[in-house]
């Protein structure tokens, strides 16, 4: 979320929308980017929660694009929720293993702890994850056999 401060300084806070992308990719052994499924979305919005004319105009331009566009009324909450999940998922990088491998090695509690620490940081910033978000993230980070 720190990048927003940099953008605000450079362009002014009123010029900067919030946003996030959702796409599932990986690199193959030759360094090519593989799109792993049909999940591909872009969510954006005014950081103050208003539906501005510019945000609506951008959304209208995205209609029909080959990805799912969403105009959010609470983009900062969405950005924090996404960040918590991605940082919690960082255990796969730390352990250089899949969620399933981490589970099999007894690392499920570590995965939960990392997620909870990230969730607490978001809560301290005023953007706590809701119960459904927490359940989805924890399930995806602790499922036996998950690749």
N, CA, C and O atoms as a GROMACS GRO file, in nm:
protein
  588
    1UNK      N    1   0.082  -0.120   0.000
    1UNK     CA    2   0.000   0.000   0.000
    1UNK      C    3   0.087   0.126   0.000
    1UNK      O    4   0.037   0.235  -0.029
    2UNK      N    5   0.212   0.112   0.032
    2UNK     CA    6   0.303   0.226   0.035
    2UNK      C    7   0.317   0.292  -0.102
    2UNK      O    8   0.347   0.412  -0.110
    3UNK      N    9   0.296   0.218  -0.208
    3UNK     CA   10   0.309   0.275  -0.342
    3UNK      C   11   0.211   0.390  -0.365
    3UNK      O   12   0.238   0.478  -0.447
    4UNK      N   13   0.099   0.389  -0.293
    4UNK     CA   14   0.002   0.498  -0.308
    4UNK      C   15   0.063   0.631  -0.265
    4UNK      O   16   0.035   0.734  -0.327
    5UNK      N   17   0.145   0.631  -0.161
    5UNK     CA   18   0.211   0.754  -0.117
    5UNK      C   19   0.302   0.808  -0.227
    5UNK      O   20   0.305   0.929  -0.252
    6UNK      N   21   0.375   0.720  -0.292
    6UNK     CA   22   0.465   0.761  -0.400
    6UNK      C   23   0.386   0.820  -0.516
    6UNK      O   24   0.422   0.925  -0.570
    7UNK      N   25   0.280   0.753  -0.555
    7UNK     CA   26   0.196   0.803  -0.665
    7UNK      C   27   0.130   0.935  -0.628
    7UNK      O   28   0.122   1.026  -0.710
    8UNK      N   29   0.082   0.945  -0.505
    8UNK     CA   30   0.018   1.070  -0.460
    8UNK      C   31   0.117   1.187  -0.466
    8UNK      O   32   0.081   1.297  -0.508
    9UNK      N   33   0.240   1.163  -0.424
    9UNK     CA   34   0.342   1.268  -0.427
    9UNK      C   35   0.371   1.312  -0.570
    9UNK      O   36   0.386   1.430  -0.597
   10UNK      N   37   0.377   1.217  -0.658
   10UNK     CA   38   0.412   1.247  -0.798
   10UNK      C   39   0.297   1.311  -0.875
   10UNK      O   40   0.317   1.406  -0.950
   11UNK      N   41   0.174   1.258  -0.857
   11UNK     CA   42   0.062   1.299  -0.941
   11UNK      C   43  -0.048   1.375  -0.867
   11UNK      O   44  -0.135   1.436  -0.930
   12UNK      N   45  -0.046   1.370  -0.735
   12UNK     CA   46  -0.154   1.428  -0.654
   12UNK      C   47  -0.257   1.322  -0.621
   12UNK      O   48  -0.294   1.242  -0.707
   13UNK      N   49  -0.303   1.322  -0.497
   13UNK     CA   50  -0.394   1.218  -0.449
   13UNK      C   51  -0.523   1.212  -0.531
   13UNK      O   52  -0.579   1.104  -0.551
   14UNK      N   53  -0.570   1.326  -0.578
   14UNK     CA   54  -0.695   1.326  -0.655
   14UNK      C   55  -0.682   1.258  -0.791
   14UNK      O   56  -0.782   1.220  -0.850
   15UNK      N   57  -0.560   1.242  -0.840
   15UNK     CA   58  -0.538   1.181  -0.971
   15UNK      C   59  -0.519   1.030  -0.964
   15UNK      O   60  -0.515   0.964  -1.068
   16UNK      N   61  -0.507   0.975  -0.843
   16UNK     CA   62  -0.469   0.834  -0.829
   16UNK      C   63  -0.587   0.749  -0.785
   16UNK      O   64  -0.642   0.768  -0.676
   17UNK      N   65  -0.625   0.656  -0.870
   17UNK     CA   66  -0.725   0.556  -0.834
   17UNK      C   67  -0.656   0.440  -0.763
   17UNK      O   68  -0.534   0.427  -0.769
   18UNK      N   69  -0.734   0.358  -0.697
   18UNK     CA   70  -0.683   0.234  -0.642
   18UNK      C   71  -0.720   0.121  -0.736
   18UNK      O   72  -0.817   0.132  -0.811
   19UNK      N   73  -0.646   0.013  -0.732
   19UNK     CA   74  -0.680  -0.099  -0.817
   19UNK      C   75  -0.600  -0.223  -0.785
   19UNK      O   76  -0.499  -0.219  -0.715
   20UNK      N   77  -0.647  -0.333  -0.838
   20UNK     CA   78  -0.577  -0.460  -0.825
   20UNK      C   79  -0.616  -0.552  -0.939
   20UNK      O   80  -0.726  -0.545  -0.994
   21UNK      N   81  -0.523  -0.639  -0.971
   21UNK     CA   82  -0.546  -0.739  -1.075
   21UNK      C   83  -0.551  -0.877  -1.012
   21UNK      O   84  -0.486  -0.903  -0.911
   22UNK      N   85  -0.628  -0.963  -1.072
   22UNK     CA   86  -0.635  -1.102  -1.029
   22UNK      C   87  -0.610  -1.188  -1.152
   22UNK      O   88  -0.690  -1.190  -1.245
   23UNK      N   89  -0.499  -1.259  -1.149
   23UNK     CA   90  -0.463  -1.347  -1.260
   23UNK      C   91  -0.375  -1.458  -1.203
   23UNK      O   92  -0.294  -1.434  -1.114
   24UNK      N   93  -0.392  -1.576  -1.254
   24UNK     CA   94  -0.314  -1.689  -1.208
   24UNK      C   95  -0.216  -1.729  -1.316
   24UNK      O   96  -0.254  -1.777  -1.423
   25UNK      N   97  -0.086  -1.708  -1.287
   25UNK     CA   98   0.017  -1.735  -1.386
   25UNK      C   99   0.134  -1.808  -1.323
   25UNK      O  100   0.148  -1.814  -1.200
   26UNK      N  101   0.218  -1.861  -1.407
   26UNK     CA  102   0.343  -1.923  -1.364
   26UNK      C  103   0.440  -1.916  -1.480
   26UNK      O  104   0.400  -1.897  -1.595
   27UNK      N  105   0.567  -1.932  -1.449
   27UNK     CA  106   0.668  -1.942  -1.554
   27UNK      C  107   0.699  -2.089  -1.579
   27UNK      O  108   0.714  -2.166  -1.484
   28UNK      N  109   0.708  -2.126  -1.705
   28UNK     CA  110   0.750  -2.264  -1.734
   28UNK      C  111   0.902  -2.270  -1.735
   28UNK      O  112   0.968  -2.168  -1.713
   29UNK      N  113   0.958  -2.387  -1.760
   29UNK     CA  114   1.103  -2.406  -1.752
   29UNK      C  115   1.180  -2.323  -1.853
   29UNK      O  116   1.299  -2.299  -1.837
   30UNK      N  117   1.110  -2.278  -1.959
   30UNK     CA  118   1.174  -2.194  -2.061
   30UNK      C  119   1.151  -2.045  -2.037
   30UNK      O  120   1.189  -1.962  -2.121
   31UNK      N  121   1.089  -2.010  -1.925
   31UNK     CA  122   1.067  -1.870  -1.892
   31UNK      C  123   0.944  -1.808  -1.955
   31UNK      O  124   0.925  -1.687  -1.948
   32UNK      N  125   0.861  -1.892  -2.017
   32UNK     CA  126   0.737  -1.840  -2.075
   32UNK      C  127   0.631  -1.826  -1.967
   32UNK      O  128   0.625  -1.906  -1.874
   33UNK      N  129   0.548  -1.724  -1.981
   33UNK     CA  130   0.439  -1.701  -1.886
   33UNK      C  131   0.321  -1.789  -1.925
   33UNK      O  132   0.274  -1.783  -2.039
   34UNK      N  133   0.273  -1.868  -1.831
   34UNK     CA  134   0.158  -1.954  -1.853
   34UNK      C  135   0.039  -1.895  -1.778
   34UNK      O  136   0.049  -1.865  -1.660
   35UNK      N  137  -0.072  -1.879  -1.845
   35UNK     CA  138  -0.197  -1.836  -1.782
   35UNK      C  139  -0.267  -1.964  -1.739
   35UNK      O  140  -0.308  -2.043  -1.825
   36UNK      N  141  -0.280  -1.987  -1.610
   36UNK     CA  142  -0.319  -2.117  -1.557
   36UNK      C  143  -0.468  -2.148  -1.560
   36UNK      O  144  -0.507  -2.264  -1.554
   37UNK      N  145  -0.552  -2.046  -1.570
   37UNK     CA  146  -0.695  -2.071  -1.570
   37UNK      C  147  -0.767  -1.952  -1.633
   37UNK      O  148  -0.704  -1.864  -1.692
   38UNK      N  149  -0.897  -1.948  -1.620
   38UNK     CA  150  -0.975  -1.840  -1.680
   38UNK      C  151  -0.999  -1.724  -1.584
   38UNK      O  152  -1.083  -1.638  -1.610
   39UNK      N  153  -0.927  -1.721  -1.474
   39UNK     CA  154  -0.939  -1.611  -1.380
   39UNK      C  155  -0.853  -1.495  -1.430
   39UNK      O  156  -0.731  -1.509  -1.442
   40UNK      N  157  -0.915  -1.384  -1.458
   40UNK     CA  158  -0.842  -1.265  -1.503
   40UNK      C  159  -0.932  -1.144  -1.483
   40UNK      O  160  -1.028  -1.121  -1.558
   41UNK      N  161  -0.900  -1.068  -1.380
   41UNK     CA  162  -0.985  -0.954  -1.348
   41UNK      C  163  -0.907  -0.830  -1.310
   41UNK      O  164  -0.791  -0.837  -1.268
   42UNK      N  165  -0.972  -0.718  -1.325
   42UNK     CA  166  -0.919  -0.589  -1.286
   42UNK      C  167  -1.027  -0.516  -1.206
   42UNK      O  168  -1.135  -0.489  -1.258
   43UNK      N  169  -0.997  -0.487  -1.082
   43UNK     CA  170  -1.089  -0.413  -0.996
   43UNK      C  171  -1.025  -0.279  -0.965
   43UNK      O  172  -0.906  -0.272  -0.934
   44UNK      N  173  -1.103  -0.172  -0.974
   44UNK     CA  174  -1.048  -0.039  -0.950
   44UNK      C  175  -1.158   0.051  -0.896
   44UNK      O  176  -1.276   0.017  -0.900
   45UNK      N  177  -1.118   0.166  -0.847
   45UNK     CA  178  -1.215   0.263  -0.800
   45UNK      C  179  -1.151   0.382  -0.733
   45UNK      O  180  -1.030   0.384  -0.707
   46UNK      N  181  -1.233   0.479  -0.706
   46UNK     CA  182  -1.188   0.597  -0.632
   46UNK      C  183  -1.158   0.555  -0.489
   46UNK      O  184  -1.234   0.479  -0.429
   47UNK      N  185  -1.051   0.604  -0.435
   47UNK     CA  186  -1.012   0.566  -0.299
   47UNK      C  187  -1.106   0.623  -0.193
   47UNK      O  188  -1.108   0.575  -0.080
   48UNK      N  189  -1.183   0.725  -0.228
   48UNK     CA  190  -1.278   0.781  -0.133
   48UNK      C  191  -1.414   0.711  -0.138
   48UNK      O  192  -1.505   0.749  -0.065
   49UNK      N  193  -1.428   0.610  -0.223
   49UNK     CA  194  -1.551   0.531  -0.230
   49UNK      C  195  -1.660   0.590  -0.319
   49UNK      O  196  -1.766   0.530  -0.332
   50UNK      N  197  -1.635   0.704  -0.379
   50UNK     CA  198  -1.735   0.767  -0.466
   50UNK      C  199  -1.730   0.705  -0.605
   50UNK      O  200  -1.627   0.654  -0.649
   51UNK      N  201  -1.843   0.710  -0.674
   51UNK     CA  202  -1.849   0.666  -0.814
   51UNK      C  203  -1.834   0.790  -0.903
   51UNK      O  204  -1.934   0.850  -0.944
   52UNK      N  205  -1.712   0.827  -0.931
   52UNK     CA  206  -1.686   0.947  -1.009
   52UNK      C  207  -1.717   0.924  -1.157
   52UNK      O  208  -1.728   0.810  -1.204
   53UNK      N  209  -1.730   1.034  -1.228
   53UNK     CA  210  -1.752   1.025  -1.374
   53UNK      C  211  -1.632   0.960  -1.441
   53UNK      O  212  -1.649   0.880  -1.534
   54UNK      N  213  -1.511   0.993  -1.396
   54UNK     CA  214  -1.394   0.935  -1.462
   54UNK      C  215  -1.387   0.785  -1.440
   54UNK      O  216  -1.355   0.710  -1.532
   55UNK      N  217  -1.418   0.739  -1.318
   55UNK     CA  218  -1.414   0.595  -1.292
   55UNK      C  219  -1.521   0.524  -1.374
   55UNK      O  220  -1.497   0.416  -1.427
   56UNK      N  221  -1.638   0.583  -1.384
   56UNK     CA  222  -1.745   0.523  -1.464
   56UNK      C  223  -1.707   0.521  -1.613
   56UNK      O  224  -1.741   0.427  -1.684
   57UNK      N  225  -1.638   0.626  -1.660
   57UNK     CA  226  -1.595   0.630  -1.800
   57UNK      C  227  -1.490   0.523  -1.828
   57UNK      O  228  -1.493   0.458  -1.932
   58UNK      N  229  -1.398   0.504  -1.734
   58UNK     CA  230  -1.297   0.399  -1.750
   58UNK      C  231  -1.364   0.262  -1.752
   58UNK      O  232  -1.332   0.177  -1.835
   59UNK      N  233  -1.457   0.243  -1.660
   59UNK     CA  234  -1.529   0.116  -1.655
   59UNK      C  235  -1.604   0.090  -1.786
   59UNK      O  236  -1.604  -0.022  -1.836
   60UNK      N  237  -1.667   0.192  -1.841
   60UNK     CA  238  -1.740   0.177  -1.968
   60UNK      C  239  -1.645   0.136  -2.080
   60UNK      O  240  -1.682   0.056  -2.166
   61UNK      N  241  -1.524   0.189  -2.080
   61UNK     CA  242  -1.426   0.153  -2.183
   61UNK      C  243  -1.380   0.008  -2.170
   61UNK      O  244  -1.340  -0.053  -2.268
   62UNK      N  245  -1.386  -0.045  -2.051
   62UNK     CA  246  -1.342  -0.183  -2.027
   62UNK      C  247  -1.451  -0.286  -2.058
   62UNK      O  248  -1.423  -0.405  -2.066
   63UNK      N  249  -1.571  -0.240  -2.077
   63UNK     CA  250  -1.680  -0.332  -2.108
   63UNK      C  251  -1.648  -0.404  -2.239
   63UNK      O  252  -1.619  -0.340  -2.340
   64UNK      N  253  -1.655  -0.534  -2.235
   64UNK     CA  254  -1.625  -0.613  -2.354
   64UNK      C  255  -1.478  -0.652  -2.366
   64UNK      O  256  -1.442  -0.726  -2.458
   65UNK      N  257  -1.394  -0.604  -2.277
   65UNK     CA  258  -1.253  -0.643  -2.279
   65UNK      C  259  -1.241  -0.791  -2.240
   65UNK      O  260  -1.331  -0.845  -2.175
   66UNK      N  261  -1.132  -0.857  -2.279
   66UNK     CA  262  -1.119  -1.000  -2.248
   66UNK      C  263  -1.073  -1.027  -2.105
   66UNK      O  264  -0.992  -1.117  -2.081
   67UNK      N  265  -1.124  -0.950  -2.011
   67UNK     CA  266  -1.101  -0.973  -1.868
   67UNK      C  267  -1.221  -0.918  -1.794
   67UNK      O  268  -1.299  -0.840  -1.848
   68UNK      N  269  -1.235  -0.959  -1.669
   68UNK     CA  270  -1.347  -0.914  -1.587
   68UNK      C  271  -1.311  -0.781  -1.522
   68UNK      O  272  -1.220  -0.774  -1.440
   69UNK      N  273  -1.383  -0.676  -1.559
   69UNK     CA  274  -1.362  -0.544  -1.499
   69UNK      C  275  -1.467  -0.520  -1.392
   69UNK      O  276  -1.584  -0.552  -1.409
   70UNK      N  277  -1.422  -0.463  -1.281
   70UNK     CA  278  -1.514  -0.432  -1.171
   70UNK      C  279  -1.483  -0.292  -1.119
   70UNK      O  280  -1.368  -0.257  -1.095
   71UNK      N  281  -1.588  -0.214  -1.102
   71UNK     CA  282  -1.575  -0.083  -1.041
   71UNK      C  283  -1.615  -0.097  -0.895
   71UNK      O  284  -1.728  -0.133  -0.863
   72UNK      N  285  -1.521  -0.070  -0.806
   72UNK     CA  286  -1.541  -0.093  -0.663
   72UNK      C  287  -1.580   0.036  -0.590
   72UNK      O  288  -1.528   0.143  -0.620
   73UNK      N  289  -1.671   0.022  -0.495
   73UNK     CA  290  -1.705   0.133  -0.407
   73UNK      C  291  -1.619   0.134  -0.281
   73UNK      O  292  -1.630   0.224  -0.198
   74UNK      N  293  -1.534   0.032  -0.265
   74UNK     CA  294  -1.447   0.023  -0.148
   74UNK      C  295  -1.314  -0.040  -0.190
   74UNK      O  296  -1.276  -0.147  -0.142
   75UNK      N  297  -1.244   0.028  -0.280
   75UNK     CA  298  -1.124  -0.029  -0.338
   75UNK      C  299  -1.012  -0.048  -0.236
   75UNK      O  300  -0.935  -0.143  -0.246
   76UNK      N  301  -1.002   0.040  -0.139
   76UNK     CA  302  -0.895   0.023  -0.040
   76UNK      C  303  -0.914  -0.106   0.041
   76UNK      O  304  -0.816  -0.175   0.069
   77UNK      N  305  -1.038  -0.138   0.077
   77UNK     CA  306  -1.062  -0.264   0.147
   77UNK      C  307  -1.023  -0.382   0.057
   77UNK      O  308  -0.963  -0.479   0.104
   78UNK      N  309  -1.058  -0.373  -0.071
   78UNK     CA  310  -1.023  -0.480  -0.165
   78UNK      C  311  -0.872  -0.494  -0.179
   78UNK      O  312  -0.821  -0.606  -0.185
   79UNK      N  313  -0.802  -0.382  -0.184
   79UNK     CA  314  -0.656  -0.387  -0.198
   79UNK      C  315  -0.592  -0.448  -0.074
   79UNK      O  316  -0.500  -0.528  -0.085
   80UNK      N  317  -0.640  -0.409   0.044
   80UNK     CA  318  -0.586  -0.468   0.167
   80UNK      C  319  -0.616  -0.618   0.172
   80UNK      O  320  -0.529  -0.697   0.208
   81UNK      N  321  -0.738  -0.657   0.137
   81UNK     CA  322  -0.776  -0.799   0.139
   81UNK      C  323  -0.684  -0.879   0.046
   81UNK      O  324  -0.637  -0.986   0.083
   82UNK      N  325  -0.660  -0.828  -0.073
   82UNK     CA  326  -0.572  -0.895  -0.167
   82UNK      C  327  -0.429  -0.902  -0.114
   82UNK      O  328  -0.362  -1.005  -0.126
   83UNK      N  329  -0.384  -0.793  -0.056
   83UNK     CA  330  -0.248  -0.791  -0.002
   83UNK      C  331  -0.228  -0.890   0.111
   83UNK      O  332  -0.124  -0.955   0.119
   84UNK      N  333  -0.327  -0.901   0.197
   84UNK     CA  334  -0.318  -0.996   0.308
   84UNK      C  335  -0.304  -1.138   0.253
   84UNK      O  336  -0.219  -1.215   0.297
   85UNK      N  337  -0.388  -1.170   0.155
   85UNK     CA  338  -0.386  -1.305   0.099
   85UNK      C  339  -0.251  -1.334   0.032
   85UNK      O  340  -0.191  -1.440   0.053
   86UNK      N  341  -0.203  -1.239  -0.048
   86UNK     CA  342  -0.076  -1.260  -0.118
   86UNK      C  343   0.040  -1.271  -0.020
   86UNK      O  344   0.128  -1.355  -0.038
   87UNK      N  345   0.042  -1.186   0.083
   87UNK     CA  346   0.151  -1.193   0.180
   87UNK      C  347   0.143  -1.321   0.262
   87UNK      O  348   0.245  -1.382   0.293
   88UNK      N  349   0.022  -1.362   0.296
   88UNK     CA  350   0.006  -1.488   0.367
   88UNK      C  351   0.054  -1.604   0.282
   88UNK      O  352   0.112  -1.700   0.333
   89UNK      N  353   0.028  -1.595   0.152
   89UNK     CA  354   0.073  -1.698   0.060
   89UNK      C  355   0.223  -1.698   0.039
   89UNK      O  356   0.277  -1.787  -0.026
   90UNK      N  357   0.290  -1.598   0.095
   90UNK     CA  358   0.435  -1.590   0.084
   90UNK      C  359   0.507  -1.706   0.148
   90UNK      O  360   0.626  -1.726   0.125
   91UNK      N  361   0.436  -1.783   0.228
   91UNK     CA  362   0.499  -1.900   0.289
   91UNK      C  363   0.546  -1.998   0.182
   91UNK      O  364   0.644  -2.070   0.202
   92UNK      N  365   0.477  -2.001   0.068
   92UNK     CA  366   0.522  -2.091  -0.039
   92UNK      C  367   0.657  -2.047  -0.095
   92UNK      O  368   0.737  -2.130  -0.136
   93UNK      N  369   0.682  -1.916  -0.096
   93UNK     CA  370   0.812  -1.865  -0.139
   93UNK      C  371   0.918  -1.892  -0.032
   93UNK      O  372   1.029  -1.936  -0.063
   94UNK      N  373   0.882  -1.866   0.092
   94UNK     CA  374   0.978  -1.888   0.201
   94UNK      C  375   1.021  -2.034   0.210
   94UNK      O  376   1.138  -2.064   0.233
   95UNK      N  377   0.927  -2.123   0.191
   95UNK     CA  378   0.954  -2.266   0.204
   95UNK      C  379   0.990  -2.333   0.072
   95UNK      O  380   1.029  -2.449   0.067
   96UNK      N  381   0.976  -2.256  -0.037
   96UNK     CA  382   1.002  -2.311  -0.172
   96UNK      C  383   0.926  -2.442  -0.190
   96UNK      O  384   0.981  -2.544  -0.233
   97UNK      N  385   0.798  -2.434  -0.157
   97UNK     CA  386   0.714  -2.554  -0.162
   97UNK      C  387   0.569  -2.513  -0.189
   97UNK      O  388   0.532  -2.397  -0.173
   98UNK      N  389   0.491  -2.609  -0.229
   98UNK     CA  390   0.348  -2.585  -0.249
   98UNK      C  391   0.277  -2.585  -0.115
   98UNK      O  392   0.333  -2.629  -0.014
   99UNK      N  393   0.155  -2.536  -0.113
   99UNK     CA  394   0.074  -2.539   0.008
   99UNK      C  395   0.059  -2.683   0.056
   99UNK      O  396   0.069  -2.711   0.176
  100UNK      N  397   0.034  -2.776  -0.038
  100UNK     CA  398   0.020  -2.916  -0.001
  100UNK      C  399   0.146  -2.974   0.063
  100UNK      O  400   0.138  -3.049   0.160
  101UNK      N  401   0.263  -2.937   0.007
  101UNK     CA  402   0.389  -2.985   0.064
  101UNK      C  403   0.412  -2.927   0.203
  101UNK      O  404   0.460  -2.997   0.293
  102UNK      N  405   0.378  -2.800   0.221
  102UNK     CA  406   0.394  -2.736   0.352
  102UNK      C  407   0.303  -2.803   0.454
  102UNK      O  408   0.343  -2.829   0.568
  103UNK      N  409   0.180  -2.831   0.413
  103UNK     CA  410   0.087  -2.902   0.501
  103UNK      C  411   0.143  -3.039   0.539
  103UNK      O  412   0.142  -3.076   0.657
  104UNK      N  413   0.191  -3.114   0.440
  104UNK     CA  414   0.242  -3.249   0.466
  104UNK      C  415   0.364  -3.247   0.559
  104UNK      O  416   0.386  -3.343   0.633
  105UNK      N  417   0.440  -3.139   0.556
  105UNK     CA  418   0.559  -3.129   0.641
  105UNK      C  419   0.528  -3.072   0.780
  105UNK      O  420   0.618  -3.052   0.861
  106UNK      N  421   0.399  -3.046   0.805
  106UNK     CA  422   0.360  -2.995   0.937
  106UNK      C  423   0.367  -2.844   0.949
  106UNK      O  424   0.373  -2.792   1.061
  107UNK      N  425   0.366  -2.772   0.838
  107UNK     CA  426   0.380  -2.627   0.841
  107UNK      C  427   0.251  -2.548   0.838
  107UNK      O  428   0.253  -2.427   0.819
  108UNK      N  429   0.138  -2.616   0.857
  108UNK     CA  430   0.009  -2.548   0.850
  108UNK      C  431  -0.003  -2.436   0.953
  108UNK      O  432  -0.057  -2.329   0.923
  109UNK      N  433   0.046  -2.460   1.074
  109UNK     CA  434   0.038  -2.356   1.177
  109UNK      C  435   0.120  -2.233   1.138
  109UNK      O  436   0.080  -2.121   1.167
  110UNK      N  437   0.233  -2.254   1.074
  110UNK     CA  438   0.316  -2.141   1.027
  110UNK      C  439   0.242  -2.061   0.922
  110UNK      O  440   0.246  -1.938   0.922
  111UNK      N  441   0.174  -2.131   0.830
  111UNK     CA  442   0.095  -2.061   0.727
  111UNK      C  443  -0.014  -1.977   0.792
  111UNK      O  444  -0.036  -1.862   0.753
  112UNK      N  445  -0.082  -2.034   0.888
  112UNK     CA  446  -0.187  -1.960   0.960
  112UNK      C  447  -0.129  -1.838   1.033
  112UNK      O  448  -0.187  -1.729   1.029
  113UNK      N  449  -0.016  -1.857   1.098
  113UNK     CA  450   0.045  -1.748   1.173
  113UNK      C  451   0.085  -1.633   1.081
  113UNK      O  452   0.062  -1.517   1.115
  114UNK      N  453   0.144  -1.663   0.967
  114UNK     CA  454   0.182  -1.557   0.873
  114UNK      C  455   0.058  -1.483   0.826
  114UNK      O  456   0.057  -1.360   0.820
  115UNK      N  457  -0.047  -1.558   0.792
  115UNK     CA  458  -0.171  -1.492   0.748
  115UNK      C  459  -0.225  -1.401   0.858
  115UNK      O  460  -0.262  -1.287   0.831
  116UNK      N  461  -0.230  -1.450   0.981
  116UNK     CA  462  -0.286  -1.372   1.092
  116UNK      C  463  -0.204  -1.247   1.120
  116UNK      O  464  -0.261  -1.143   1.154
  117UNK      N  465  -0.073  -1.255   1.106
  117UNK     CA  466   0.010  -1.135   1.124
  117UNK      C  467  -0.023  -1.031   1.016
  117UNK      O  468  -0.033  -0.912   1.046
  118UNK      N  469  -0.039  -1.076   0.893
  118UNK     CA  470  -0.076  -0.984   0.785
  118UNK      C  471  -0.215  -0.925   0.807
  118UNK      O  472  -0.237  -0.806   0.783
  119UNK      N  473  -0.308  -1.008   0.853
  119UNK     CA  474  -0.444  -0.961   0.881
  119UNK      C  475  -0.443  -0.857   0.992
  119UNK      O  476  -0.522  -0.762   0.988
  120UNK      N  477  -0.356  -0.874   1.091
  120UNK     CA  478  -0.349  -0.777   1.201
  120UNK      C  479  -0.294  -0.643   1.153
  120UNK      O  480  -0.340  -0.538   1.197
  121UNK      N  481  -0.198  -0.646   1.063
  121UNK     CA  482  -0.145  -0.521   1.006
  121UNK      C  483  -0.256  -0.446   0.934
  121UNK      O  484  -0.270  -0.325   0.949
  122UNK      N  485  -0.335  -0.518   0.855
  122UNK     CA  486  -0.447  -0.454   0.784
  122UNK      C  487  -0.550  -0.400   0.882
  122UNK      O  488  -0.601  -0.290   0.864
  123UNK      N  489  -0.580  -0.476   0.986
  123UNK     CA  490  -0.676  -0.431   1.087
  123UNK      C  491  -0.627  -0.305   1.156
  123UNK      O  492  -0.704  -0.213   1.181
  124UNK      N  493  -0.498  -0.302   1.187
  124UNK     CA  494  -0.440  -0.184   1.251
  124UNK      C  495  -0.449  -0.061   1.161
  124UNK      O  496  -0.455   0.052   1.210
  125UNK      N  497  -0.450  -0.082   1.030
  125UNK     CA  498  -0.462   0.028   0.933
  125UNK      C  499  -0.609   0.064   0.909
  125UNK      O  500  -0.638   0.158   0.834
  126UNK      N  501  -0.701  -0.010   0.971
  126UNK     CA  502  -0.843   0.020   0.956
  126UNK      C  503  -0.915  -0.064   0.852
  126UNK      O  504  -1.028  -0.033   0.815
  127UNK      N  505  -0.850  -0.171   0.804
  127UNK     CA  506  -0.909  -0.255   0.699
  127UNK      C  507  -0.902  -0.403   0.736
  127UNK      O  508  -0.836  -0.481   0.667
  128UNK      N  509  -0.970  -0.443   0.844
  128UNK     CA  510  -0.964  -0.584   0.884
  128UNK      C  511  -1.037  -0.672   0.782
  128UNK      O  512  -1.138  -0.632   0.725
  129UNK      N  513  -0.985  -0.793   0.760
  129UNK     CA  514  -1.056  -0.884   0.670
  129UNK      C  515  -1.181  -0.937   0.740
  129UNK      O  516  -1.179  -0.962   0.860
  130UNK      N  517  -1.287  -0.955   0.666
  130UNK     CA  518  -1.408  -1.012   0.722
  130UNK      C  519  -1.394  -1.162   0.740
  130UNK      O  520  -1.299  -1.222   0.692
  131UNK      N  521  -1.488  -1.219   0.810
  131UNK     CA  522  -1.485  -1.363   0.837
  131UNK      C  523  -1.483  -1.445   0.708
  131UNK      O  524  -1.402  -1.537   0.698
  132UNK      N  525  -1.569  -1.417   0.609
  132UNK     CA  526  -1.564  -1.497   0.485
  132UNK      C  527  -1.428  -1.488   0.415
  132UNK      O  528  -1.377  -1.588   0.365
  133UNK      N  529  -1.370  -1.369   0.411
  133UNK     CA  530  -1.239  -1.351   0.348
  133UNK      C  531  -1.134  -1.432   0.422
  133UNK      O  532  -1.051  -1.499   0.360
  134UNK      N  533  -1.136  -1.424   0.553
  134UNK     CA  534  -1.041  -1.499   0.636
  134UNK      C  535  -1.054  -1.649   0.609
  134UNK      O  536  -0.954  -1.718   0.593
  135UNK      N  537  -1.177  -1.700   0.603
  135UNK     CA  538  -1.199  -1.843   0.582
  135UNK      C  539  -1.148  -1.887   0.445
  135UNK      O  540  -1.083  -1.991   0.434
  136UNK      N  541  -1.176  -1.810   0.342
  136UNK     CA  542  -1.130  -1.845   0.207
  136UNK      C  543  -0.977  -1.848   0.202
  136UNK      O  544  -0.918  -1.942   0.150
  137UNK      N  545  -0.915  -1.744   0.256
  137UNK     CA  546  -0.769  -1.737   0.253
  137UNK      C  547  -0.705  -1.850   0.332
  137UNK      O  548  -0.614  -1.916   0.283
  138UNK      N  549  -0.753  -1.872   0.453
  138UNK     CA  550  -0.693  -1.976   0.535
  138UNK      C  551  -0.712  -2.114   0.474
  138UNK      O  552  -0.624  -2.200   0.483
  139UNK      N  553  -0.826  -2.136   0.411
  139UNK     CA  554  -0.848  -2.265   0.344
  139UNK      C  555  -0.749  -2.283   0.230
  139UNK      O  556  -0.690  -2.390   0.214
  140UNK      N  557  -0.730  -2.178   0.149
  140UNK     CA  558  -0.641  -2.192   0.034
  140UNK      C  559  -0.494  -2.203   0.078
  140UNK      O  560  -0.412  -2.257   0.003
  141UNK      N  561  -0.460  -2.154   0.194
  141UNK     CA  562  -0.322  -2.159   0.242
  141UNK      C  563  -0.291  -2.281   0.326
  141UNK      O  564  -0.176  -2.300   0.367
  142UNK      N  565  -0.391  -2.365   0.354
  142UNK     CA  566  -0.368  -2.479   0.444
  142UNK      C  567  -0.427  -2.611   0.392
  142UNK      O  568  -0.436  -2.708   0.467
  143UNK      N  569  -0.466  -2.616   0.268
  143UNK     CA  570  -0.533  -2.735   0.216
  143UNK      C  571  -0.434  -2.847   0.182
  143UNK      O  572  -0.340  -2.827   0.104
  144UNK      N  573  -0.456  -2.962   0.240
  144UNK     CA  574  -0.372  -3.079   0.212
  144UNK      C  575  -0.374  -3.111   0.064
  144UNK      O  576  -0.480  -3.113   0.002
  145UNK      N  577  -0.257  -3.135   0.007
  145UNK     CA  578  -0.247  -3.175  -0.132
  145UNK      C  579  -0.256  -3.062  -0.233
  145UNK      O  580  -0.245  -3.086  -0.353
  146UNK      N  581  -0.274  -2.938  -0.188
  146UNK     CA  582  -0.289  -2.827  -0.281
  146UNK      C  583  -0.160  -2.802  -0.359
  146UNK      O  584  -0.052  -2.793  -0.301
  147UNK      N  585  -0.173  -2.791  -0.491
  147UNK     CA  586  -0.051  -2.764  -0.570
  147UNK      C  587  -0.014  -2.617  -0.568
  147UNK      O  588   0.086  -2.577  -0.629
   0.00000   0.00000   0.00000
